[in-house]
Amino acid sequence: MWTLLWLGGPFLVAAVLAAALACSWLRAYVLLGLGIVIGAGFVLAVYLHAPTHYNGCEDCEQSFGRWWEPAFIVTLAGIGYFFWLLGIGVGAFVNLLVRSAREGDAGRPPGH
């Protein structure tokens, strides 16, 4: 369940945003940048919620004054960004299909 949430969430959000907004390369690049900002915000949020004192976590290390697992969190953000990229690709493809279908119907004479 959690795997689906962590991996499916970025994919679905990116796919919906790209299907709705990615009608040009510039907008697709903006969505790519948005994914980087969200990933950086995730890492920052985890860092700010980590305790400043040792809390018994055997896997954690003190890094930047807090007890947390920076390598695991950055890896998790990277995997989430990969699925974000896949979602943008799928959403942009859906956007392209919808636009081409609309343009195809617009050039057809009425009644055919």
N, C-alpha and C positions, 0 to 999 in steps of 0.2 A: 504494500500500500504506500509506504513512504517513498519507495523507489519511483513509483508512478508519479507521485506528487513532485518529487525533486527533479525528475527528468521530463515528465510530461508537462509540467507547469510552464517552464520556459519555452518548450516547443509549441504548445497551444497558444500562449500569449503572442509569441512572435509570428506564428502562422496567421492568426486573426488580424494582427496589426499590419502585416505585410499584404494580406489579401485586401485589406481596406485601403491601405495608404501607399503601397509600393508601386506607383504607376510611372516612376522615373528612377533613374540610377541615383539621383541625389537623395531621394526619399529612402531608397534602400540603404544608402550609406549612413543616413541619419539613424535608421533602425539598428544598423551595426554598432554605431557609436552609443546608442541608448543601451544596448546590451552590455557594453563595456562599463558604462556608468552604473548600471544595476549590479553588475558583478563586483565592482569596486565598493559600492554601497553595502553589499552583503558582507564582504570581508571587513569593512570598517564597523558594521553593526556587531558582528561576532567579536571583534577586538574590544569594542567598548563595553560589551556585556561580560567579558571574561573577568574573573576576579583578580585583584592585585596581590593577593596573598595565596600561599599554597593551600589547596582545598582537598588534597588527597588523590588527585587525578594522576595515575601512574604514567599515562601516555603523554601528559601535557609537559610543556617546558616553559620556562620563563623567557619571554621574548617581548621586547619593547615595554618591559615593566609589568606585563600581565602573564598569567598562567593560562596558556591555550595551545592549540596545535596549528600553527600557521601553515605548515606544509599540507596538512589534510584540508584545511579550509580553502586554500588557494587551489588545490586540486579539485575540490568540489565545485568551486566557482568556475574553473576551467571546463569541467564536464558540463555544467549548466550552460555555459556560453556556447559550447559545441552544439548542444541541442537547440539553443536559441538560433544559431546559424542555420541548422537544418529547418527549423520552423520558418525562418525568413525565406529560404529557398522554396519550400512548399507553398507558402503564402504568395510569394511573387509569381510562381508558376500558375497558381489558381487565378490570380489577378490577370495575368497574361491571357489565360484561356477565356475568362469572362469578357475581357475587352475585345478579343478577336471574335468571339461569338456575337457580341453586340455590333461590331463593325460589319460582320458578315450578314447579319439580318438587316442592317441599315441599307446595304447596297442592293438588296433583293427587291424586285418589283412587288407591289401589293397583290395578294391573291396567290402567290406561289410558295 
